[in-house]
Amino acid sequence: MVDWICTVTLLRNDGFYEANPLMQSVVADITLGFLVKCILPACLMVPIWRLICLLEMADLPIVDRFVSFVMVLYTAICAVHIVNFAMLLLGVQG
């Protein structure tokens, strides 16, 4: 949700744009953007959790690496949002 809120807030200010080409058309519509960035990932967690429960112990390190990669990626996205908010507050356009 943080990504969606930050994206919507920054896009409402001139000088900021959606960098992900796959999401550019989605975030133009606030409702669709919310569904894709918030509801869809939440809904995907249920089947993913069930599939993880079916894995053998030997397979869990692979899942752990994937989850760690995703967490690092979203942490980087949040860091970019923080920088963009700082730029917005300082009046610097991105």
C-alpha positions in Angstrom: 0.0 0.0 0.0 2.9 2.4 0.7 4.0 2.1 -2.9 0.6 2.9 -4.2 0.0 5.9 -1.9 3.5 7.3 -2.7 3.0 6.7 -6.4 -0.4 8.5 -6.5 0.8 11.4 -4.4 3.9 11.9 -6.5 2.1 11.6 -9.8 -0.3 14.4 -8.8 2.7 16.7 -8.7 4.3 17.9 -11.9 7.8 16.5 -12.7 7.2 13.0 -11.4 6.1 10.0 -13.5 5.6 6.2 -13.2 8.9 4.7 -14.2 7.5 1.2 -14.7 6.3 1.0 -18.2 3.9 -1.9 -17.3 2.2 0.2 -14.6 2.0 3.5 -16.5 -1.5 2.8 -17.9 -2.7 1.2 -14.7 -1.8 4.1 -12.3 -3.6 6.6 -14.4 -6.8 5.2 -12.9 -6.8 5.4 -9.1 -9.2 2.5 -8.6 -7.4 0.2 -11.1 -4.0 1.2 -9.6 -5.3 0.3 -6.1 -6.5 -3.1 -7.3 -3.3 -3.9 -9.1 -0.8 -2.6 -6.5 -2.7 -3.5 -3.3 -5.6 -6.0 -3.7 -4.0 -8.3 -6.3 -0.8 -8.9 -4.3 -2.8 -9.6 -1.2 -5.0 -12.1 -3.0 -1.9 -13.8 -4.5 -0.5 -14.4 -1.0 -3.1 -17.0 -0.1 -2.3 -19.5 -2.9 1.4 -18.8 -2.5 1.2 -19.5 1.2 -0.6 -22.8 0.5 2.0 -23.8 -2.1 4.8 -23.0 0.4 3.2 -25.3 2.9 3.4 -28.2 0.4 7.1 -27.8 -0.1 9.7 -30.1 1.4 12.2 -28.6 3.8 15.0 -28.9 1.2 13.0 -26.5 -1.1 12.5 -23.8 1.5 15.9 -22.1 1.0 15.0 -21.4 -2.6 11.7 -19.7 -1.4 13.7 -17.8 1.2 16.0 -16.4 -1.5 13.1 -15.4 -3.6 11.3 -13.7 -0.8 14.5 -11.9 0.3 15.0 -10.7 -3.3 11.4 -9.3 -3.4 11.9 -7.6 0.0 15.1 -6.0 -1.1 13.4 -4.8 -4.3 10.5 -3.2 -2.5 12.8 -1.7 0.1 14.7 0.0 -2.8 11.4 1.2 -4.3 10.5 2.7 -0.9 13.9 4.4 -0.7 13.3 5.9 -4.2 9.9 7.2 -2.9 11.6 8.8 0.1 14.1 10.5 -2.2 11.3 11.7 -4.5 9.3 13.1 -1.5 12.4 14.9 -0.3 12.8 16.4 -3.8 9.1 17.4 -3.8 9.5 19.1 -0.4 12.6 20.9 -1.6 11.0 22.0 -4.8 13.3 19.9 -7.0 11.6 18.2 -10.0 12.5 14.6 -10.8 
